[in-house]
Amino acid sequence: MRALRWCPYHVLLKPRMNPDAVFLLSGFMAYSTFFDAGEAAERISHLAARQKPFLFVADFECSEFIIVEEPLCQTDVLFDIPSASNVNKDLFQTACNKGFTFQPEPFDRYKRRFDIVEKGLHRGDSFLTNLTVKTPVQTDLSLKDIFMITEARYSLYVPNRFVCFSPECFVTISADGRISTHPMKGTIDADIPNAKDVILADKKESAEHATVVDLLRNDLSMFAEKVRVERYRYATELHTSRAHLLQISSEIVGQLPADWRQNLGRIITDMLPAGSVSGAPKPSTVRLIKEAEEEPRGFYSGVFGYFDGFSLDSGVIIRYIEQDDNGCKFYRSGGGITAMSNARNEYDEVIEKIYLPIRKPTFSEVICINNGKPQHLPYHLKRMERTVRDIYNKPLSELHLEIPDEARKGRFKCRVEYADAVRKVEFSPYTQKERKSVALVFDDNICYKYKSTDRRQLARLVQQAKTDDVIIVRNGMITDASYCNLVFEDFDGNLFTPSDALLYGICRQRLIDDGVVKERPIRVDELRHYKTVYFINAMMDICDAQRMAVAQIVGC
């Protein structure tokens, strides 16, 4: 069954809404919810075959699917994955010390469910079963707050329902049909001496990991050829608010047929539920999970993903907090149970997984080094100080620039990466990029107030325009190019820079202070009043900047 839900901003996808209702209200946004896996698969394949971008969310039981078409054009259901995001987390400021506490269930209660799973293992119903717990949490943070302050490879926020900040990939599919998955099985405190060697030598963890890899290799083989394990049991680090962890993963790859987009819905739904959060063999293990856990998981341990028109990137919905109708929040966590499992150790592991991986936004500052001398350094320090003060509420640590010998002749780019302190400083020879084509693009949601290292929103606009660069229009106003401020020259020779700039750049501010240019709101329909546009940044003063006739801008 499919329901077309028209939901007001910030009141989306409310549970238990009449699935047959259709609300046609001005100013509302439409989302499709499916309660049948076959219908959801059909819709996914329909969109993918037509190269239409969409976000999909599937619950563990395959009983509810959410599909958001053109998800980058809305900011209610938020997502942040390696390939795309519809939100800039760097602009969000909240007190991370609002408190986050939880009361885990007693061991005896966990042990009763563990015993049910253990009996199923001994009967031969399963070789590996993922057993999960639901833990009440107390926090003044909203679900959206949690989404914004956490760092994860796959993050998703559905208003009034849940937030996830998952480290685990489900599958990725490249434009040429290469499919891959990276199951994660095995977690250990990285501060334990020789932690990597300890977990790799653990027989229980090894057996569990091997079972999941074999299961997912078989899952990929349903649709792909040349399926193989490219990397086996490699370690990655994870820093959380409570601990420094090591997680063990493998990489499995295969090749899909050329028409994979026409079958994308079936590829996704036939692989559900994800093997790493269910177990093997799947059908009997899922029945065992239902018996032991006694309630549906819902979207916890389901999957979500983004299709950009060409390729797919998706994650497993773990590291998950849900909210009920009374506003109470619950953290879901779990772990794999095998015949070698110890109940106390498994209990400790699921409790260890209750955490918030607090993010630390990073920023960059690009300083021009001309014949060994930093240019306009006070302007750069002022911007860095403002950023650290606004985001971290602390003063900027001292910046030391040790200029290498090779950077003492000619023009070099010094790139400083920093968070609440300077992380690294790099020097490289500077070569000015030439723009042969520039297009107007429109994005009313874009924001780049601080010089973040996360430039995905800007890169997406350039990719979509298929030009060398873009001029971004927000709410009808000219802002910036993708990595330059703009200066427009009118037919009388006067120079103006848009007052609606996304980022207040160093060169731009200095030219304003020196009286060389003036700020002015410039509407997109006013571009005809200007003859030339200059692309400026810290490396390109206006006398060095590339210029272009306004009439050459695509869409002008």
Secondary structure, DSSP 8 states (H G I E B T S, - for coil): -EEEEEE-TT--S-TT--TT-----TT-EEEEEES-HHHHHHHHHHHHHTT--EEEEE-TTS--EEEEESGGG-SSSEEEETTEES--GGG----TTS-EEE----HHHHHHHHHHHHHHHHHTS-SEEEEEEEEEEEES--HHHHHHHB--SEEEEETTTEEEEE--EEEEE-TT-EEEE--EEEEEETTSTTHHHHHHH-HHHHHHHHHHHHHHHHHHHTT-EEEEEEEEEEEEEEE-SS-EEEEEEEEEEEE--TTGGGGHHHHHHHT-S-GGGSEESHHHHHHHHHHHH-S--TTTT-EEEEE-SS-EEEEE--SEEEE-TTS-EEEEEEEEE-TT--HHHHHHHHHHT----B----EEEEEEEETTEESSHHHHHHHHHHHHHHHHSS----------GGGSSSEEEEEEEESSSEEEEEEEE------S-EEEEE-TT----S-BS--HHHHHHHHHHTSSEEEEEETTEEEEESS-EEEEEETTS-EEEETT-SS--HHHHHHHHTTSSEEE--BGGGGGGEEEEEEEBTTB-TTTSEEEEGGGSBT-
